[in-house]
Amino acid sequence: MVEIFIKQCSYAYEVQALVKSFYPHQYIYKKDPELFGHTLLDAATEDVVQIKIELEEAQIGISLLQNEIPILEKRSAVSKDKTYKNQLKILLYQIASKHTGRHLDWGTLTGVRPTKVFMSIMENVHTFDEVKAIMKSNYLCSDEKIELGYQIAKKEMDLLEQIDYKKGYSIYIGIPFCPTTCLYCSFTSFSAKKYANYIDDYLDALFKEIDYAKDCITDKKLTTIYIGGGTPTALNEEQLERLLIKVTQTFDFSDIKEFTVEAGRPDSITFEKLCLLKAYGVDRISINPQTMKEETLVRIGRSHTVSQVKEAFLLARKAGHENINMDLIAGLPGETLQEMKETLEEIKVLNPDSITVHSLVTKRAARLNWEDDIEIPQNVDEMTDLARHFAATNDYVPYYMYRQKNAQGSGTGANQENIGYARPAKYGIYNIIIMEEKHTILALGAGATSKFVFEDENRMERVENVKSLVDYIGRVDEMIERKAAFLRKEGLHEQ
């Protein structure tokens, strides 16, 4: 167990995240330093690490105790040339690293979007060596991660400039239905079978929000549309066509650079649906196996087979789809490095246009987090390294990246990054947009969160929709008014 004591709450999030990286166990955060030295646990039965942080205007001090016995202490004068938060994290890193003997590849970076840090640096310095020096001194990143982050940030910046992202915005449309709920899933989704009677009512409510969205933002051009979920192809053919007709007849496609539908689950895909997507102008889809191991698919609650993955992919090619992504997850329960290798070999035969490799994350809302008999691999780092090598040797370029809390892993790779790899001209534009938060996204549907970006002010504001399917159907007018009220407050739209 780890206890953290810090008086100033403004740095609590960063401190907790960094401590969690070094000590991937349950910990307690106490902000009142007067509580220091007191615990309800019996030190004889459980090892207790205590980290006390003292923040002064000109000095930072950190003490580490084990079972209330002082082990390490470090103090540092605060430099006026560097941010206070960074200096605190560096000192905390040094203490925790010395105590655990561990080094983190991403250094003190704890956020989910490390490329945002690279981009902010690259706006002022231009050579790789300059960026590398800053990332090493300010964030203690490893050479490997610096090279990866720089490469992806440079690619993202180039692609964003090509689409003139400052003058555009994007639309996300959520379809929160799935054939089944995967073991690791924590997203807003409902069984398409159990909630079948709600789907048409949901679409009716969604169409009201789509009608509002048509004229919601008038000073920017629509750049991308992304229909996700859930699994959009969990809709039947008639419902899917209703949705596609509504989208294509409502929005102006004159400036759209990408129209994506996350087909996702192979067991929800038919040739007729794939032809509909093509006929209505969808130019990027995902068919996501996660793994090509039959036993794992059963274990994680995916109600499709490996054969269905292959069949769906070939049907998509037959229907004329030329930009197909496939998602894979490293660290699925019971899988080995050899099975990850075999999955990649199967994917190579299909030859998708892009692949996205995720590290398994155990989120609180997912069933995986409380199943007792699930064995999680500990060599996830090796699996993601294998995927990185596969991508490099098969002409896939890393083009976007993000990190997640509680990703499985060990050693220096814990909290591993998720990376999208693509062939040239097959990059997922929306993926970059949502990761870098430099572009407004108007989100529609249950559980959707709109992000309004004010780049000149370095500000982003969120407006959320309710997650409950029934609440969304019954309260869609309220969801519309939330957006309208926000835009009125910002002086952007009169409704």
C-alpha positions as CSV (number, residue, x, y, z in Angstrom):
1,M,0.0,0.0,0.0
2,V,1.2,3.5,-0.8
3,E,0.0,6.7,1.0
4,I,0.5,10.1,-0.4
5,F,0.4,13.2,1.7
6,I,0.4,16.6,0.0
7,K,-1.1,19.9,1.2
8,Q,-1.7,21.6,-2.2
9,C,-4.5,19.9,-4.1
10,S,-3.7,21.6,-7.5
11,Y,-1.0,18.9,-8.2
12,A,-2.8,15.9,-6.7
13,Y,-3.8,14.4,-10.1
14,E,-0.3,14.4,-11.5
15,V,1.2,13.2,-8.3
16,Q,-1.2,10.3,-8.0
17,A,-0.8,9.3,-11.7
18,L,3.0,9.2,-11.4
19,V,3.0,7.3,-8.1
20,K,0.6,4.8,-9.7
21,S,3.1,4.2,-12.5
22,F,5.8,3.2,-10.0
23,Y,3.5,1.4,-7.6
24,P,0.7,-0.3,-9.5
25,H,-1.2,-1.1,-6.3
26,Q,-4.0,0.5,-4.4
27,Y,-3.0,3.7,-2.6
28,I,-4.6,6.3,-0.4
29,Y,-4.3,10.1,-1.1
30,K,-4.4,12.4,2.0
31,K,-4.1,16.1,1.4
32,D,-3.7,17.1,5.1
33,P,-0.1,16.9,6.2
34,E,-1.2,16.8,9.8
35,L,-2.3,13.2,9.2
36,F,1.2,12.2,8.3
37,G,2.5,9.2,10.3
38,H,-0.9,7.8,11.1
39,T,-2.5,4.8,9.4
40,L,-5.4,2.5,10.1
41,L,-3.4,-0.5,8.8
42,D,-1.2,-2.7,10.9
43,A,2.4,-2.3,9.5
44,A,3.2,-5.8,10.6
45,T,0.6,-7.3,8.3
46,E,1.0,-5.0,5.3
47,D,4.0,-3.1,3.9
48,V,3.1,0.6,3.8
49,V,5.0,3.1,1.7
50,Q,4.4,6.8,2.7
51,I,5.3,9.7,0.5
52,K,5.2,13.1,2.0
53,I,5.4,16.1,-0.3
54,E,6.1,19.6,1.0
55,L,5.7,22.5,-1.5
56,E,7.2,25.9,-0.8
57,E,7.6,28.9,-3.1
58,A,11.3,28.4,-3.6
59,Q,11.8,24.8,-2.6
60,I,10.2,21.3,-3.1
61,G,10.8,18.6,-0.5
62,I,9.8,14.9,-0.7
63,S,10.3,12.2,2.0
64,L,9.7,8.5,1.5
65,L,9.1,6.3,4.5
66,Q,8.5,2.6,4.7
67,N,6.3,1.5,7.7
68,E,6.9,5.0,9.1
69,I,10.7,4.6,8.9
70,P,12.5,7.3,6.8
71,I,14.1,5.8,3.8
72,L,14.8,8.6,1.3
73,E,14.6,12.3,1.3
74,K,15.3,14.9,-1.4
75,R,14.9,18.6,-1.7
76,S,15.4,20.9,-4.6
77,A,15.4,24.6,-5.2
78,V,12.8,25.8,-7.6
79,S,14.1,27.2,-10.9
80,K,12.3,30.2,-12.3
81,D,13.0,28.9,-15.8
82,K,10.9,25.8,-15.5
83,T,7.3,25.1,-14.5
84,Y,6.7,24.3,-10.8
85,K,4.7,21.2,-11.7
86,N,7.5,19.7,-13.9
87,Q,10.0,20.2,-11.2
88,L,7.8,18.5,-8.6
89,K,7.3,15.5,-11.0
90,I,11.0,15.2,-11.7
91,L,11.8,15.1,-8.0
92,L,9.0,12.6,-7.3
93,Y,10.3,10.5,-10.2
94,Q,13.8,10.5,-8.8
95,I,12.6,9.4,-5.4
96,A,10.3,6.7,-6.6
97,S,12.8,5.4,-9.2
98,K,15.5,5.0,-6.6
99,H,13.1,3.2,-4.2
100,T,11.7,0.8,-6.7
101,G,14.6,0.4,-9.1
102,R,12.3,1.1,-12.0
103,H,12.6,3.5,-14.9
104,L,9.6,4.6,-16.9
105,D,10.0,4.9,-20.7
106,W,7.7,8.0,-20.8
107,G,9.4,9.6,-17.8
108,T,7.3,12.0,-15.9
109,L,4.6,12.2,-18.6
110,T,1.3,10.9,-17.2
111,G,-1.3,12.2,-19.6
112,V,-3.0,10.2,-22.3
113,R,-1.9,12.5,-25.1
114,P,2.0,12.7,-25.0
115,T,2.1,14.0,-28.6
116,K,0.4,17.2,-27.5
117,V,3.6,17.9,-25.4
118,F,5.8,17.2,-28.5
119,M,3.6,19.5,-30.6
120,S,3.8,22.4,-28.2
121,I,7.6,22.1,-28.2
122,M,7.8,21.7,-32.0
123,E,5.9,25.0,-32.5
124,N,9.0,26.8,-31.1
125,V,11.9,24.5,-32.0
126,H,12.4,22.7,-35.2
127,T,15.2,20.1,-35.1
128,F,14.9,16.6,-33.6
129,D,18.0,17.1,-31.5
130,E,16.4,20.2,-29.9
131,V,13.2,18.4,-29.2
132,K,15.1,15.4,-27.8
133,A,17.1,17.6,-25.4
134,I,13.9,19.2,-24.0
135,M,12.1,15.9,-23.6
136,K,15.0,14.4,-21.8
137,S,15.7,17.3,-19.4
138,N,12.1,18.3,-18.7
139,Y,10.3,15.0,-18.8
140,L,13.0,12.3,-18.5
141,C,11.7,10.3,-21.5
142,S,13.7,7.5,-23.0
143,D,15.4,7.8,-26.4
144,E,13.0,5.3,-27.9
145,K,9.8,7.1,-26.8
146,I,11.2,10.5,-27.8
147,E,11.8,9.2,-31.3
148,L,8.4,7.6,-31.5
149,G,6.6,10.7,-30.1
150,Y,8.5,13.0,-32.5
151,Q,7.8,10.9,-35.5
152,I,4.0,10.7,-34.8
153,A,3.7,14.4,-33.8
154,K,5.4,15.4,-37.0
155,K,3.1,13.2,-39.1
156,E,0.1,14.6,-37.2
157,M,1.1,18.2,-37.7
158,D,1.6,17.6,-41.4
159,L,-1.8,16.0,-41.8
160,L,-3.6,18.6,-39.7
161,E,-2.2,21.4,-41.9
162,Q,-3.3,19.6,-45.0
163,I,-6.9,19.6,-43.9
164,D,-6.8,23.2,-42.6
165,Y,-8.1,22.1,-39.3
166,K,-8.4,25.6,-37.8
167,K,-11.2,26.4,-40.2
168,G,-13.1,23.1,-39.8
169,Y,-15.0,21.0,-37.3
170,S,-16.1,17.4,-37.1
171,I,-19.2,15.4,-36.2
172,Y,-19.3,12.2,-34.1
173,I,-22.5,10.2,-34.2
174,G,-22.9,7.5,-31.5
175,I,-24.8,4.2,-32.1
176,P,-24.7,2.6,-28.6
177,F,-25.8,-0.9,-29.6
178,C,-23.7,-4.1,-29.8
179,P,-24.3,-7.8,-30.5
180,T,-22.8,-8.6,-27.1
181,T,-20.7,-6.7,-24.5
182,C,-17.0,-7.6,-24.5
183,L,-15.4,-8.5,-21.3
184,Y,-13.1,-5.5,-21.3
185,C,-15.6,-2.9,-22.5
186,S,-16.6,0.2,-20.4
187,F,-18.2,2.2,-23.2
188,T,-21.9,3.2,-23.4
189,S,-23.4,0.2,-25.2
190,F,-26.6,-1.9,-25.1
191,S,-27.5,-5.3,-26.4
192,A,-28.9,-4.9,-29.8
193,K,-31.1,-8.0,-29.2
194,K,-32.3,-7.0,-25.7
195,Y,-33.0,-3.4,-26.6
196,A,-34.2,-4.1,-30.2
197,N,-37.5,-2.3,-29.5
198,Y,-35.7,0.9,-28.6
199,I,-33.5,1.2,-31.7
200,D,-36.1,3.0,-33.9
201,D,-37.0,5.3,-31.1
202,Y,-33.4,6.0,-30.5
203,L,-32.9,6.9,-34.2
204,D,-35.9,9.2,-34.1
205,A,-34.3,11.1,-31.1
206,L,-30.9,11.1,-32.8
207,F,-32.4,12.5,-36.0
208,K,-33.7,15.5,-33.9
209,E,-30.2,16.1,-32.7
210,I,-28.8,15.8,-36.2
211,D,-31.4,18.3,-37.5
212,Y,-30.1,20.8,-34.8
213,A,-26.5,20.0,-35.7
214,K,-27.0,21.0,-39.3
215,D,-26.9,24.7,-38.6
216,C,-25.3,24.6,-35.1
217,I,-21.9,25.7,-36.2
218,T,-21.9,28.3,-39.1
219,D,-18.4,29.8,-39.0
220,K,-16.5,26.5,-39.8
221,K,-16.6,23.9,-42.6
222,L,-17.4,20.3,-41.8
223,T,-14.2,18.3,-42.1
224,T,-15.0,14.7,-41.0
225,I,-17.9,12.6,-39.9
226,Y,-17.4,9.6,-37.7
227,I,-20.2,7.1,-36.9
228,G,-19.1,5.0,-33.9
229,G,-20.5,3.2,-31.0
230,G,-21.2,0.6,-29.8
231,T,-21.3,-1.0,-33.2
232,P,-23.2,1.0,-35.9
233,T,-23.6,-2.2,-38.0
234,A,-25.6,-3.7,-35.1
235,L,-28.5,-1.8,-36.8
236,N,-30.3,-3.9,-39.4
237,E,-30.1,-3.0,-43.1
238,E,-33.3,-0.8,-43.0
239,Q,-32.2,1.1,-39.9
240,L,-28.7,1.6,-41.2
241,E,-30.0,3.0,-44.5
242,R,-32.3,5.3,-42.5
243,L,-29.3,6.7,-40.7
244,L,-27.1,7.0,-43.8
245,I,-29.9,8.8,-45.7
246,K,-30.4,11.2,-42.8
247,V,-26.7,12.0,-42.5
248,T,-26.0,12.5,-46.2
249,Q,-29.1,14.5,-46.8
250,T,-28.7,16.8,-43.7
251,F,-25.0,17.7,-43.8
252,D,-23.0,19.5,-46.5
253,F,-20.4,17.1,-47.8
254,S,-18.6,19.7,-50.0
255,D,-15.5,20.0,-47.8
256,I,-15.6,16.6,-46.0
257,K,-12.2,14.9,-46.1
258,E,-13.3,11.6,-44.4
259,F,-16.5,9.7,-43.7
260,T,-16.0,6.8,-41.3
261,V,-18.2,4.1,-40.0
262,E,-16.8,1.8,-37.3
263,A,-18.4,-1.4,-38.6
264,G,-16.4,-3.1,-35.8
265,R,-17.9,-6.5,-35.0
266,P,-17.7,-9.1,-37.8
267,D,-20.9,-10.8,-36.5
268,S,-22.9,-7.6,-37.2
269,I,-21.6,-7.2,-40.8
270,T,-23.4,-8.4,-43.9
271,F,-22.6,-7.8,-47.6
272,E,-25.8,-5.7,-47.9
273,K,-24.7,-3.4,-45.1
274,L,-21.2,-3.0,-46.6
275,C,-22.8,-2.1,-50.0
276,L,-25.0,0.5,-48.3
277,L,-22.0,2.1,-46.6
278,K,-20.2,2.3,-50.0
279,A,-23.3,3.6,-51.8
280,Y,-23.7,6.5,-49.3
281,G,-20.1,7.6,-49.6
282,V,-18.5,6.0,-46.5
283,D,-14.8,6.0,-47.4
284,R,-13.2,4.4,-44.2
285,I,-14.5,1.5,-42.1
286,S,-13.1,-0.7,-39.3
287,I,-13.5,-4.4,-39.0
288,N,-12.1,-5.3,-35.6
289,P,-11.1,-8.8,-34.7
290,Q,-9.0,-7.8,-31.5
291,T,-7.4,-11.3,-31.8
292,M,-7.4,-14.1,-34.3
293,K,-7.4,-16.8,-31.6
294,E,-10.8,-18.6,-31.3
295,E,-10.5,-19.5,-27.6
296,T,-9.8,-15.9,-26.7
297,L,-12.8,-14.6,-28.7
298,V,-15.0,-16.9,-26.6
299,R,-13.3,-15.9,-23.4
300,I,-13.7,-12.1,-23.9
301,G,-17.4,-12.4,-25.0
302,R,-17.0,-11.7,-28.7
303,S,-19.8,-13.7,-30.4
304,H,-18.0,-14.1,-33.7
305,T,-15.4,-16.5,-35.1
306,V,-12.0,-16.0,-36.8
307,S,-13.7,-17.3,-40.0
308,Q,-16.3,-14.5,-39.7
309,V,-13.5,-11.9,-39.4
310,K,-12.0,-13.1,-42.7
311,E,-15.3,-13.4,-44.4
312,A,-16.3,-9.9,-43.4
313,F,-13.0,-8.4,-44.5
314,L,-13.2,-10.1,-48.0
315,L,-16.9,-9.0,-48.4
316,A,-15.8,-5.4,-47.6
317,R,-13.2,-5.6,-50.4
318,K,-15.8,-7.1,-52.7
319,A,-18.2,-4.2,-51.9
320,G,-15.4,-1.8,-53.0
321,H,-14.0,-0.6,-49.6
322,E,-10.4,0.6,-50.1
323,N,-9.7,1.9,-46.6
324,I,-10.2,-0.7,-43.9
325,N,-8.8,-0.5,-40.4
326,M,-8.4,-3.5,-38.1
327,D,-8.1,-3.2,-34.3
328,L,-6.0,-5.6,-32.2
329,I,-5.5,-5.8,-28.4
330,A,-2.2,-6.9,-26.8
331,G,-2.6,-8.6,-23.5
332,L,-5.9,-10.3,-23.8
333,P,-6.6,-12.9,-21.1
334,G,-4.7,-16.1,-21.5
335,E,-2.8,-15.1,-24.7
336,T,0.9,-15.6,-25.2
337,L,3.5,-13.9,-27.3
338,Q,3.3,-16.7,-29.8
339,E,-0.5,-16.2,-30.2
340,M,0.1,-12.5,-30.8
341,K,2.5,-13.4,-33.5
342,E,0.0,-15.8,-35.1
343,T,-2.7,-13.1,-35.0
344,L,-0.3,-10.7,-36.8
345,E,0.4,-13.4,-39.4
346,E,-3.3,-13.8,-40.1
347,I,-3.7,-10.1,-40.4
348,K,-0.8,-9.9,-42.8
349,V,-2.7,-12.2,-45.2
350,L,-5.8,-10.0,-45.1
351,N,-3.6,-6.9,-45.7
352,P,-5.7,-4.1,-44.2
353,D,-5.0,-0.5,-45.0
354,S,-4.4,0.3,-41.3
355,I,-4.1,-1.4,-38.0
356,T,-4.6,0.0,-34.5
357,V,-2.8,-1.8,-31.7
358,H,-4.2,-1.3,-28.2
359,S,-2.9,-2.5,-24.8
360,L,-5.5,-4.1,-22.7
361,V,-7.0,-1.8,-20.1
362,T,-8.8,-2.9,-17.0
363,K,-11.4,-0.2,-16.4
364,R,-13.6,-0.1,-13.4
365,A,-16.8,-0.3,-15.4
366,A,-15.7,-3.4,-17.3
367,R,-16.5,-7.0,-16.2
368,L,-12.9,-7.9,-16.7
369,N,-12.0,-5.8,-13.7
370,W,-13.9,-8.1,-11.3
371,E,-13.6,-11.5,-12.9
372,D,-11.6,-13.7,-10.5
373,D,-10.5,-16.5,-12.8
374,I,-9.0,-14.3,-15.6
375,E,-5.3,-14.6,-16.2
376,I,-3.8,-11.4,-17.7
377,P,-0.5,-11.7,-19.6
378,Q,2.5,-9.9,-18.1
379,N,4.5,-9.6,-21.3
380,V,2.3,-7.0,-23.0
381,D,5.4,-4.8,-23.7
382,E,6.8,-7.6,-25.8
383,M,3.5,-8.0,-27.6
384,T,3.4,-4.3,-28.5
385,D,7.0,-4.4,-29.6
386,L,6.2,-7.4,-31.8
387,A,3.3,-5.4,-33.4
388,R,5.6,-2.4,-33.9
389,H,8.1,-4.5,-35.7
390,F,5.3,-6.1,-37.8
391,A,4.1,-2.6,-38.8
392,A,7.6,-1.4,-39.8
393,T,8.3,-4.4,-41.9
394,N,4.9,-4.3,-43.7
395,D,4.9,-0.6,-44.8
396,Y,2.7,0.7,-42.0
397,V,3.6,4.1,-40.6
398,P,2.7,5.2,-37.0
399,Y,0.5,8.2,-37.3
400,Y,-1.4,8.7,-34.0
401,M,-1.0,7.6,-30.5
402,Y,-2.6,7.8,-27.1
403,R,-2.0,6.3,-23.6
404,Q,-4.5,4.9,-21.1
405,K,-4.6,4.5,-17.4
406,N,-4.3,1.0,-16.0
407,A,-2.9,-0.5,-19.2
408,Q,-1.5,-4.0,-18.6
409,G,2.3,-4.3,-18.7
410,S,5.4,-4.7,-16.6
411,G,8.8,-3.2,-16.3
412,T,9.4,0.1,-18.1
413,G,6.4,-0.3,-20.4
414,A,3.5,-0.2,-17.9
415,N,0.9,2.2,-19.2
416,Q,1.9,1.3,-22.7
417,E,0.8,3.5,-25.6
418,N,-1.9,2.6,-28.2
419,I,-0.7,3.3,-31.7
420,G,-2.4,3.6,-35.1
421,Y,-0.4,2.4,-38.0
422,A,-1.4,3.1,-41.6
423,R,-0.3,2.9,-45.2
424,P,0.4,6.2,-46.9
425,A,-2.8,8.1,-47.7
426,K,-4.8,5.8,-45.5
427,Y,-4.5,7.7,-42.3
428,G,-7.5,8.1,-40.1
429,I,-8.0,11.9,-39.9
430,Y,-10.6,11.8,-37.2
431,N,-8.3,9.7,-35.0
432,I,-5.8,12.5,-35.1
433,I,-8.4,15.2,-34.5
434,I,-9.9,13.6,-31.4
435,M,-6.5,12.9,-29.9
436,E,-4.9,16.3,-30.4
437,E,-7.9,18.3,-29.3
438,K,-7.1,21.1,-31.8
439,H,-10.5,21.0,-33.6
440,T,-14.1,21.2,-32.4
441,I,-16.1,17.9,-32.4
442,L,-19.8,18.1,-32.2
443,A,-20.9,14.8,-30.7
444,L,-24.5,13.4,-31.1
445,G,-26.2,10.5,-29.4
446,A,-26.3,8.8,-26.0
447,G,-23.1,9.1,-24.0
448,A,-21.5,11.5,-26.6
449,T,-19.3,14.3,-25.4
450,S,-18.9,17.4,-27.6
451,K,-15.6,19.2,-27.4
452,F,-15.5,22.9,-28.4
453,V,-12.0,24.1,-29.0
454,F,-11.0,27.7,-28.7
455,E,-7.4,27.5,-29.9
456,D,-6.6,31.2,-29.7
457,E,-7.4,31.0,-26.0
458,N,-5.8,27.6,-25.4
459,R,-9.2,26.4,-24.1
460,M,-11.5,23.5,-24.7
461,E,-15.0,23.0,-23.2
462,R,-17.0,19.8,-23.0
463,V,-20.8,19.5,-23.3
464,E,-22.0,16.0,-22.4
465,N,-25.1,14.0,-23.4
466,V,-26.7,11.5,-20.9
467,K,-25.4,7.9,-21.2
468,S,-28.7,6.2,-20.5
469,L,-30.5,5.0,-23.6
470,V,-34.0,5.6,-22.2
471,D,-33.0,9.0,-20.8
472,Y,-31.5,10.1,-24.1
473,I,-34.7,9.2,-26.0
474,G,-36.9,11.0,-23.5
475,R,-34.6,14.0,-23.0
476,V,-33.1,14.6,-26.4
477,D,-34.6,18.2,-26.4
478,E,-32.6,18.8,-23.3
479,M,-29.4,17.5,-25.0
480,I,-30.0,19.9,-27.8
481,E,-30.6,22.8,-25.4
482,R,-27.4,22.0,-23.6
483,K,-25.4,22.7,-26.8
484,A,-27.5,25.7,-27.7
485,A,-27.1,27.3,-24.3
486,F,-23.4,26.8,-24.4
487,L,-23.0,28.3,-27.8
488,R,-25.2,31.2,-26.8
489,K,-23.1,31.8,-23.8
490,E,-20.0,31.8,-26.0
491,G,-21.7,34.2,-28.4
492,L,-21.3,31.7,-31.2
493,H,-24.9,30.9,-32.1
494,E,-28.4,32.3,-31.7
495,Q,-31.1,29.7,-31.3
